[in-house]
Amino acid sequence: MRMVATATLALMACIFFATRGAEAVHPFWGFVHAFSEAAMVGGLADWFAVTALFRKPLGLPIPHTAIIPENKDRIADTMAAFLQSNFLIPSVVARRMGAMNIAGNVGSMLAEGQKGALGSRVGAGAAELFAQILESLDPDRLGTQVRTGLKTQFDRLEIAPLLGRMLDSMMADRRHLPLIDSFVKWGGLTLEDNEQLLRDMIQQRANALLRFTGLDVRIANSVLDGLYRLLAEVLVDQEHPLRAKAQEGLEQLANDLQHDPEFQAKVEGWKRELLDNPAVAEWWQGVWERMRHGMIRLAREPDALSKGMVGEALAEAGAALRDDPQMQRQINRFARRTAVGVTTRYGEQIVRLVSETVKRWDASTITSRIENAVGRDLQFIRINGTLVGGLVGVAIHTLDKIL
């Protein structure tokens, strides 16, 4: 575009010199000559204005030229102030985040991940960048920061209603039945592993007569056989009364989690005690380190995300998140509070980072970056200046002839 603008100016100069004295041949050439003369003036004026933004025209030390490189520090401070006053404001961030359905979008992405969305080149590049960031950060410090941030957010999150809705959803889809089966099987295995302990307890509580006659052993065998038979019946019979009791207990638990303020307060208390427990902090450090290495490995093996059990689990989680408005509201609220918290705590540091980064650029770097971003449009200004100047020249020439 710079070449086109310069060629337009050169063309006007050629026409100007070619039409000198041609008005004597025909009045029309006077208008052409006036157009080219004024076009040169307009084109040169706009060339000077555009060039003066980025450098000194012809290298001459003309005042108020090379505006951008000479004022890059002030531009950096202005950009930072503009960013802070218009974007990094908690109210602005909260309003923007409130209009975004992050949870729904993430759910859709995970649910449709099997269709190749996670295998694109952009996704692979982002995954590699994510892996490099995780490797470069201090694991202990990062784990501590993540733990602190999660603790703060979980402390604000009302977990009881969320657990209640999840339990309701599980029971509505009958996904709790395998859980009951697993619990019954676990009870049978526990009973088998502790069978001798139960025999000893029964025999110790039997009186001397029962032990003398050997009835204590028969009683212990009867008790254990009855327990084994009961667990087997519960496991096989889907309509067993104990299953109904378990179903009733789960329904009551889900209802209390969502609607009983006293029980909700107890759950919140248990949550806070758990979060404040030092053992949980140590456990989390180990979990985080395994998660970090796992995320690095998965980021560098993107196919693993879309294949096998991991892909199916992510797809199911994404579909559940995509189709559950209440869960979306909870997660979106969590994300909004996190973003507002980051803005409140680190807004000034982000702004300072922008300002200091721009200030560290040398004059040629900032000039080339801005010129590459808007230079094409600036060359159109030169072309428009040439044409508009020519039209003004024709108008002036016409007015001169009329007068």
VOGU-3710 file (C-alpha; in Angstrom, 3 decimals, decimal comma):
1> mrmvatatla> 0,000/0,000/0,000  2,959/2,309/0,574  4,081/1,608/-3,005  0,581/2,288/-4,340  0,358/5,585/-2,453  3,813/6,650/-3,638  3,008/5,635/-7,226  -0,169/7,728/-7,088  1,845/10,735/-5,941  4,454/10,133/-8,672
11> lmaciffatr> 1,695/9,876/-11,284  0,321/13,250/-10,200  3,823/14,739/-10,520  4,194/13,345/-14,053  0,800/14,730/-15,089  1,719/18,106/-13,552  4,892/18,428/-15,605  3,244/16,997/-18,732  0,407/19,525/-18,710  2,463/22,650/-18,094
21> gaeavhpfwg> 1,412/25,204/-20,732  -1,163/22,787/-22,184  -4,015/25,115/-21,215  -3,155/27,195/-24,272  -3,987/24,197/-26,444  -7,343/23,506/-24,761  -8,935/24,800/-21,494  -9,532/21,195/-20,376  -5,836/20,709/-19,717  -5,943/23,598/-17,299
31> fvhafseaam> -8,295/21,606/-15,092  -6,059/18,525/-15,363  -3,020/20,620/-14,465  -4,837/22,160/-11,454  -5,951/18,698/-10,315  -2,426/17,258/-10,452  -0,900/20,291/-8,728  -3,313/20,226/-5,816  -3,109/16,416/-5,668  0,671/16,656/-5,217
41> vggladwfav> 0,198/19,118/-2,392  -2,414/16,923/-0,677  -0,383/13,756/-1,204  2,844/15,306/0,094  1,061/16,796/3,119  -0,458/13,431/4,065  2,831/11,628/3,359  4,507/14,007/5,814  1,760/13,480/8,406  1,823/9,683/8,140
51> talfrkplgl> 5,605/9,463/8,128  5,909/11,860/11,070  3,980/9,400/13,210  6,697/6,756/12,937  9,942/8,445/11,930  11,544/11,751/10,924  10,663/12,554/7,290  13,801/12,267/5,112  15,784/11,984/8,360  15,459/15,727/8,995
61> piphtaiipe> 15,308/16,854/12,672  11,914/18,490/12,293  10,145/19,204/15,600  7,121/17,074/16,544  8,027/14,205/14,209  8,745/10,531/15,007  5,889/10,909/17,462  5,457/7,237/18,412  9,123/6,306/19,075  9,791/9,609/20,855
71> nkdriadtma> 6,795/9,166/23,162  6,726/5,383/23,657  6,987/5,651/27,452  4,033/8,008/27,598  2,125/5,730/25,213  2,890/2,777/27,518  1,541/4,625/30,546  -1,525/5,771/28,590  -2,249/2,216/27,392  -1,882/0,897/30,927
81> aflqsnflip> -4,149/3,595/32,358  -6,732/2,951/29,635  -6,637/-0,785/30,344  -7,023/-0,269/34,074  -9,791/2,320/33,874  -11,861/0,576/31,198  -11,272/-3,164/31,539  -9,652/-4,194/34,825  -12,469/-2,899/37,007  -14,274/-5,481/39,174
91> svvarrmgam> -17,701/-4,185/38,144  -16,805/-4,353/34,439  -15,318/-7,840/34,776  -18,348/-9,041/36,743  -20,734/-7,618/34,149  -18,842/-9,188/31,250  -18,521/-12,522/33,042  -22,204/-12,408/33,921  -23,055/-12,345/30,212  -20,865/-15,379/29,480
101> niagnvgsml> -21,909/-19,002/29,927  -18,434/-20,426/30,496  -19,673/-23,680/31,999  -22,055/-24,324/29,113  -19,352/-23,651/26,524  -16,858/-25,909/28,314  -19,501/-28,618/28,594  -20,269/-28,418/24,874  -16,576/-28,547/24,019  -16,019/-31,622/26,190
111> aegqkgalgs> -19,166/-33,341/24,938  -18,168/-32,782/21,316  -14,487/-33,522/21,879  -14,841/-36,930/20,210  -15,621/-35,174/16,933  -12,110/-33,788/16,574  -12,416/-30,400/18,255  -9,561/-31,319/20,587  -7,374/-32,563/17,769  -7,043/-29,381/15,777
121> rvgagaaelf> -3,707/-27,710/15,227  -4,763/-24,768/17,350  -5,682/-27,107/20,182  -2,367/-28,949/19,850  -0,426/-25,685/19,979  -2,359/-24,482/23,001  -1,805/-27,848/24,701  1,960/-27,658/24,142  2,050/-24,102/25,489  0,060/-25,230/28,530
131> aqilesldpd> 2,533/-28,091/29,129  5,532/-25,748/28,904  3,955/-23,315/31,367  3,294/-26,126/33,860  6,904/-27,327/33,532  8,417/-23,867/33,955  6,545/-22,934/37,138  7,794/-23,798/40,608  5,785/-26,928/41,581  5,756/-26,259/45,348
141> rlgtqvrtgl> 4,876/-22,600/45,038  2,296/-23,263/42,336  0,733/-26,068/44,375  0,518/-23,778/47,406  -1,083/-20,992/45,360  -3,567/-23,346/43,748  -4,408/-24,870/47,129  -4,918/-21,433/48,673  -7,053/-20,274/45,763  -9,172/-23,416/45,802
151> ktqfdrleia> -9,586/-23,205/49,552  -10,791/-19,608/49,278  -13,224/-20,411/46,505  -14,503/-23,631/48,110  -15,011/-21,712/51,344  -17,315/-19,339/49,454  -19,052/-22,104/47,524  -22,273/-23,432/49,100  -21,523/-27,100/48,673  -24,599/-28,609/50,354
161> pllgrmldsm> -27,213/-27,550/47,729  -24,816/-28,557/44,946  -24,359/-32,032/46,446  -28,117/-32,336/46,925  -28,846/-31,527/43,278  -26,143/-33,943/42,125  -27,671/-36,692/44,269  -31,150/-35,901/42,906  -29,816/-36,085/39,366  -28,125/-39,427/40,051
171> madrrhlpli> -31,312/-40,937/41,477  -33,451/-39,573/38,646  -31,204/-41,366/36,149  -30,956/-44,446/38,445  -27,176/-44,015/38,506  -27,188/-44,607/42,257  -28,082/-48,292/41,890  -24,521/-49,403/41,028  -23,399/-47,438/44,083  -25,747/-49,433/46,318
181> dsfvkwgglt> -24,528/-52,676/44,709  -20,936/-51,678/45,339  -21,726/-50,836/48,946  -23,377/-54,238/49,470  -20,405/-56,025/47,884  -18,043/-53,999/50,048  -20,072/-55,048/53,110  -19,731/-58,722/52,128  -15,972/-58,448/51,620  -15,580/-56,587/54,918
191> ledneqllrd> -17,604/-59,258/56,696  -15,458/-61,974/55,147  -12,200/-60,258/56,114  -13,360/-59,780/59,721  -15,201/-63,064/60,154  -12,894/-64,392/62,868  -13,125/-61,122/64,776  -16,937/-61,368/64,808  -16,776/-65,023/65,950  -14,496/-64,052/68,844
201> miqqranall> -16,805/-61,200/69,862  -19,881/-63,472/69,909  -18,074/-66,205/71,847  -16,714/-63,705/74,394  -20,228/-62,394/75,073  -21,709/-65,882/75,442  -22,128/-67,203/79,007  -20,229/-70,159/80,422  -23,093/-72,606/79,773  -23,221/-71,782/76,079
211> rftgldvria> -19,460/-72,121/75,782  -19,536/-75,420/77,719  -22,204/-76,906/75,430  -20,595/-75,511/72,252  -23,677/-73,462/71,370  -21,579/-70,297/71,110  -19,982/-71,637/67,933  -23,372/-72,527/66,478  -24,725/-69,082/67,362  -21,727/-67,393/65,718
221> nsvldglyrl> -22,154/-69,535/62,596  -25,867/-68,738/62,471  -25,274/-65,002/62,819  -22,630/-64,960/60,095  -24,697/-67,161/57,774  -27,678/-64,855/58,300  -25,612/-61,791/57,454  -24,177/-63,414/54,327  -27,679/-64,498/53,237  -29,075/-61,002/53,854
231> laevlvdqeh> -26,349/-59,332/51,783  -26,840/-61,845/48,969  -30,601/-61,257/48,927  -30,109/-57,475/48,831  -27,625/-57,829/45,973  -29,881/-60,099/43,888  -33,349/-58,732/44,695  -33,774/-55,235/43,222  -37,031/-54,844/45,193  -35,587/-55,832/48,581
241> plrakaqegl> -36,906/-53,744/51,515  -33,376/-52,727/52,507  -32,876/-51,269/49,053  -36,081/-49,276/49,510  -34,754/-48,062/52,868  -31,482/-47,065/51,236  -33,415/-45,252/48,481  -35,509/-43,461/51,071  -32,398/-42,474/53,018  -30,736/-41,054/49,896
251> eqlandlqhd> -33,862/-39,088/48,989  -34,024/-37,658/52,505  -30,330/-36,782/52,355  -30,771/-34,990/49,025  -33,752/-33,069/50,408  -31,900/-32,062/53,597  -28,868/-30,932/51,582  -31,045/-28,612/49,529  -33,719/-27,414/51,958  -32,663/-27,954/55,594
261> pefqakvegw> -30,728/-24,877/56,826  -29,529/-26,652/59,960  -28,121/-29,604/58,032  -26,629/-27,272/55,432  -24,839/-25,406/58,224  -23,442/-28,717/59,523  -22,160/-29,633/56,040  -20,552/-26,196/55,697  -18,904/-26,697/59,087  -17,557/-30,095/58,052
271> krelldnpav> -16,288/-28,518/54,836  -14,418/-25,772/56,690  -12,924/-28,261/59,157  -11,751/-30,387/56,258  -10,229/-27,419/54,433  -8,412/-26,265/57,592  -6,964/-29,711/58,327  -3,135/-29,727/57,775  -3,314/-33,353/56,655  -5,577/-32,296/53,788
281> aewwqgvwer> -3,006/-29,684/52,752  -0,250/-32,311/52,632  -2,514/-34,713/50,783  -3,424/-32,020/48,282  0,247/-31,257/47,607  0,790/-34,845/46,492  -2,434/-34,887/44,494  -1,523/-31,622/42,790  1,907/-32,896/41,792  0,367/-36,024/40,261
291> mrhgmirlar> -2,242/-33,874/38,548  0,457/-31,569/37,181  2,449/-34,426/35,675  -0,768/-35,969/34,377  -1,842/-32,707/32,729  1,583/-32,327/31,124  1,409/-35,879/29,774  -2,149/-35,459/28,477  -1,317/-32,071/26,925  1,488/-33,688/24,928
301> epdalskgmv> -0,669/-36,679/24,026  -3,883/-34,973/22,841  -5,198/-38,209/21,307  -5,479/-39,652/24,821  -8,145/-37,074/25,615  -10,408/-38,276/22,830  -9,909/-42,030/23,168  -10,766/-44,705/25,679  -12,215/-44,240/29,140  -10,784/-40,736/29,569
311> gealaeagaa> -12,534/-39,498/26,452  -15,804/-41,151/27,432  -15,632/-39,737/30,952  -14,915/-36,235/29,638  -17,745/-36,525/27,117  -20,207/-37,647/29,805  -19,097/-34,898/32,179  -19,382/-32,350/29,381  -22,877/-33,511/28,426  -24,028/-33,365/32,057
321> lrddpqmqrq> -22,574/-29,876/32,433  -24,051/-28,709/29,137  -27,558/-29,909/30,039  -27,689/-28,852/33,712  -28,537/-25,114/34,051  -28,277/-25,160/37,855  -24,756/-26,595/37,779  -23,824/-24,065/35,099  -24,993/-21,225/37,334  -22,888/-22,531/40,210
331> inrfarrtav> -19,749/-22,894/38,085  -20,300/-19,584/36,283  -20,698/-17,862/39,647  -17,466/-19,515/40,808  -15,636/-18,372/37,645  -17,030/-14,840/37,956  -15,924/-14,530/41,583  -12,485/-15,878/40,668  -12,071/-13,397/37,795  -13,236/-10,485/39,945
341> gvttrygeqi> -10,862/-11,589/42,710  -7,934/-11,761/40,287  -8,823/-8,311/38,946  -9,071/-6,836/42,432  -5,833/-8,366/43,705  -3,630/-8,325/40,621  -5,144/-5,603/38,394  -2,389/-3,107/39,156  0,308/-5,736/38,569  -1,213/-6,648/35,187
351> vrlvsetvkr> -1,335/-2,988/34,194  2,250/-2,498/35,364  3,308/-5,503/33,326  1,786/-3,980/30,176  3,425/-0,619/30,819  6,866/-2,030/31,614  6,783/-4,392/28,639  6,042/-1,571/26,189  8,691/0,617/27,809  11,290/-2,143/27,374
361> wdastitsri> 10,676/-2,279/23,634  13,150/-0,237/21,612  11,890/2,508/19,306  12,172/0,400/16,148  10,204/-2,485/17,699  7,228/-0,429/18,819  7,288/1,512/15,528  7,247/-1,637/13,407  4,524/-3,309/15,496  2,156/-0,347/15,387
371> enavgrdlqf> 2,911/0,356/11,742  2,249/-3,271/10,800  -1,057/-3,112/12,674  -2,448/0,142/11,212  -0,005/1,069/8,419  -2,237/-0,182/5,601  -5,047/2,173/6,601  -2,589/5,039/6,952  -1,464/4,546/3,340  -5,115/4,865/2,289
381> iringtlvgg> -5,031/8,258/3,998  -2,196/9,244/1,651  -4,153/8,047/-1,395  -7,320/9,791/-0,239  -5,338/12,962/0,482  -3,965/12,919/-3,050  -7,387/12,485/-4,651  -9,202/14,916/-2,348  -6,457/17,493/-2,867  -6,854/17,132/-6,636
391> lvgvaihtld> -10,616/17,624/-6,420  -10,110/20,717/-4,263  -7,628/22,015/-6,862  -10,182/21,521/-9,641  -12,815/23,334/-7,559  -10,475/26,254/-6,928  -9,505/26,403/-10,623  -13,157/26,344/-11,623  -14,008/29,123/-9,180  -11,067/31,161/-10,497
401> kil> -12,340/30,830/-14,052  -15,866/31,802/-13,081  -14,706/34,857/-11,162
//
